Amino acid sequence: SKAKVGKMELDSKPHASEKVQQEIIELADEVQNEIDRLNEKAAEEILKIEQKYNNLRKPFFEKRSELMTKIPKFWVTTFVCHPQVSSLLGKRDIDALHYLTRVEVTEFEDNKSAYRIDFYFDKNPYFKNEVLSKEFHLDENGDESTKSTEIKWKFGRDLTKRSIPKLSKASKKRKRPEPESFFTWFTDHPDAGPDELGELIKEDIWPNPLHYFLAPELDDDEGDGDDEDKNKGVEGDDERKGGKVVEGEDDKKNPDG
């Protein structure tokens, strides 16, 4: 009957649709493969362009670093004025960073995601190293691995080993706990995920450190009246005891500890 024939046609349509759908999926997959091949080619060409301009920028980075070494307390001011990095700094970290004269970020040509950050220090009472470095690499699976300089601490000056004083309930309420030392970053090698501080320095600070160094002056020009933010800068005198950055007291007198 016509009704029976109509039912048979309806039953056959889903099978026909599944076949057509499978063919469409296969065609879409072929197109996607072409897109992936173009993306891979684009990534290779982009890497070549980035390497080209990294090489072109090198002499300007070197000139900039040379000029910055002539500005007193340039890098400690820059770090203290950075909203994320400043939250990682305790008072003794800031004292140690007064001896930081130069920061360099080097991107490796053979790997877009591999780079090294070098910190150059004057003679100081905390450690014997003149340079502290940390390298970052991605393996074939995209997992990040790091390696860094072993810090040669002077006796009794290891900032990563802080004694925790016993406080009364009243004093606990008044005082904020000191953050973990900034220098633990050189011994911290996360098993998974990006290194947040490394990324901040490479992607945010290194391209234009003057932006953060000048932050207190910009605040003054804007006249926002926020004294607390202004006090985060580093002045040449010792009167800015209320700011986050102050001169080391005993340490400045005797760099050899």
C-alpha positions in Angstrom: 0.0 0.0 0.0 1.0 3.6 -0.3 1.2 4.0 3.4 3.6 1.0 3.6 5.8 2.4 0.8 5.8 5.8 2.6 7.0 4.2 5.8 9.8 2.3 4.0 11.0 5.6 2.5 11.0 7.3 5.9 13.0 4.4 7.4 15.6 4.6 4.6 16.2 8.3 4.8 18.2 8.3 8.1 20.6 5.7 6.6 21.0 7.9 3.6 21.6 10.9 5.8 24.2 9.1 7.9 26.1 8.2 4.7 26.0 11.7 3.4 27.0 13.1 6.8 30.0 10.7 6.9 31.1 11.9 3.5 30.8 15.5 4.6 32.8 14.8 7.7 35.6 13.2 5.7 35.7 16.2 3.3 35.8 18.6 6.3 38.6 16.6 7.8 40.6 16.9 4.6 40.0 20.7 4.6 41.1 20.8 8.3 44.3 19.0 7.4 45.0 21.7 4.8 44.4 24.4 7.4 46.7 22.6 9.9 49.4 22.4 7.3 49.1 26.1 6.6 49.2 26.8 10.3 52.4 24.8 10.7 54.0 26.6 7.7 52.8 30.0 9.1 54.4 29.1 12.5 57.7 28.3 10.9 57.7 31.6 8.9 56.6 33.6 11.9 59.4 32.1 13.9 61.9 33.2 11.2 60.5 36.7 11.2 60.6 36.9 15.0 64.2 35.7 15.0 65.1 38.3 12.3 63.6 41.1 14.4 65.1 39.7 17.7 68.5 40.1 16.0 67.7 43.6 14.8 66.6 44.6 18.4 69.7 43.2 20.0 72.0 46.3 19.6 69.1 48.5 21.0 68.6 46.2 24.0 72.3 46.3 24.6 72.4 50.1 24.4 69.4 50.4 26.7 71.0 48.1 29.2 74.1 50.1 29.2 72.2 53.3 29.8 70.1 51.7 32.6 73.2 50.7 34.5 73.9 54.4 34.9 70.6 55.0 36.7 70.8 54.3 40.4 68.5 51.6 41.7 66.9 51.2 38.3 65.9 47.5 38.6 64.9 47.4 42.2 62.6 50.4 41.5 61.2 48.7 38.4 60.4 45.5 40.3 58.9 47.3 43.3 56.7 49.4 41.0 55.4 46.3 39.2 52.1 45.4 40.8 52.5 41.6 40.6 56.3 41.4 41.2 56.1 43.8 44.2 53.8 41.4 46.0 56.6 38.7 45.9 59.1 40.9 47.6 59.9 41.0 51.3 62.0 43.7 52.9 65.3 41.7 52.8 64.6 40.8 49.2 64.4 44.5 48.3 67.6 45.1 50.2 69.3 42.4 48.1 67.9 43.8 44.9 69.5 47.1 45.6 72.7 45.4 44.3 71.0 44.3 41.0 72.7 46.3 38.2 71.4 44.6 35.1 68.7 42.2 33.8 68.9 40.5 30.4 66.4 38.3 28.6 67.8 36.1 25.8 65.5 34.1 23.5 67.1 31.1 21.9 67.0 31.0 18.1 66.3 27.2 17.8 63.2 27.3 19.9 60.6 30.1 20.0 59.5 29.2 23.6 63.0 28.8 25.1 64.7 31.7 26.8 67.0 32.7 29.7 66.8 35.5 32.2 70.1 36.8 33.7 70.4 38.9 36.8 73.7 40.8 37.3 74.7 41.8 40.8 77.3 44.0 42.4 79.3 42.6 45.3 76.8 42.2 48.1 76.4 40.8 51.6 74.0 38.1 50.6 75.6 35.8 48.0 78.9 35.3 46.1 77.4 35.0 42.6 77.9 37.8 40.2 75.2 36.5 37.9 72.0 34.5 38.7 70.3 32.9 35.7 67.2 30.8 35.0 66.5 29.0 31.7 63.1 27.9 30.3 62.5 25.2 27.7 59.5 23.4 26.3 59.7 19.6 25.5 58.0 17.9 22.6 54.8 17.6 24.6 54.8 21.3 25.3 55.7 20.9 29.0 58.0 23.5 30.4 61.2 22.6 32.2 63.6 25.0 33.9 67.2 25.1 35.3 68.8 27.8 37.2 72.0 29.0 38.9 72.7 27.6 42.4 72.9 30.6 44.7 76.1 30.6 46.8 74.8 32.2 50.0 77.1 33.8 52.5 77.0 32.5 56.0 73.7 33.3 57.7 72.4 35.3 54.7 70.2 32.7 53.0 67.0 34.6 52.3 65.1 31.5 51.4 65.5 30.2 54.9 63.6 32.5 57.1 63.1 32.0 60.8 59.5 32.3 61.9 59.3 34.2 65.2 56.7 33.3 67.8 54.1 36.1 68.0 51.4 36.8 70.4 47.8 36.8 69.3 47.8 40.6 69.4 51.0 41.0 67.2 49.7 38.4 64.7 46.7 40.6 64.1 48.8 43.7 63.6 51.5 42.2 61.3 51.3 40.8 57.8 53.3 37.7 57.2 56.4 38.2 54.9 56.0 36.6 51.5 58.2 33.7 50.5 61.5 35.1 49.3 61.8 36.3 45.8 65.0 34.2 45.5 63.2 30.9 46.0 62.2 31.4 42.3 65.7 30.2 41.4 65.1 26.9 43.2 61.5 26.5 42.2 61.0 24.3 39.2 57.3 23.6 38.7 56.4 20.2 37.2 53.6 21.6 35.0 52.3 24.9 33.8 54.2 28.1 32.8 56.5 29.9 35.2 54.5 33.0 36.0 57.3 35.2 37.2 59.5 34.3 34.2 56.6 35.1 31.9 56.0 38.5 33.7 59.6 39.5 33.3 59.9 38.3 29.7 56.6 39.5 28.3 55.7 42.5 30.5 58.8 44.1 32.1 61.6 43.4 29.6 59.9 45.0 26.5 59.7 48.3 28.4 61.1 48.4 31.9 61.0 52.2 31.9 57.2 52.1 32.1 57.4 50.7 35.6 60.5 52.6 36.6 58.7 55.9 35.8 55.5 54.8 37.4 55.9 57.0 40.6 56.7 60.0 38.4 53.7 59.4 36.2 51.5 59.2 39.3 53.0 62.6 40.5 52.2 64.2 37.1 48.7 62.9 37.1 48.2 64.4 40.6 46.2 61.6 41.9 47.2 62.2 45.5 47.8 58.5 46.2 50.8 58.8 48.6 51.0 55.1 49.2 51.7 54.4 45.5 54.2 57.2 45.3 56.1 55.9 48.3 56.8 52.6 46.4 59.5 54.4 44.3 63.1 54.5 45.4 64.6 57.8 46.4 68.3 58.3 46.8 68.1 59.4 50.5 67.3 57.3 53.5 64.3 59.4 54.6 61.8 57.3 52.6 61.5 54.8 55.4 57.7 54.7 54.9 58.1 53.4 51.3 58.4 49.8 50.3 62.0 50.2 49.2 64.5 51.5 51.8 68.2 51.4 52.0 69.7 48.4 53.7 71.0 49.5 57.1 73.7 47.2 58.3 74.1 45.6 54.9 74.9 48.8 53.1 77.7 49.4 55.5 79.5 46.1 54.9 78.9 44.4 51.5 81.1 41.5 52.5 78.9 40.6 55.4 
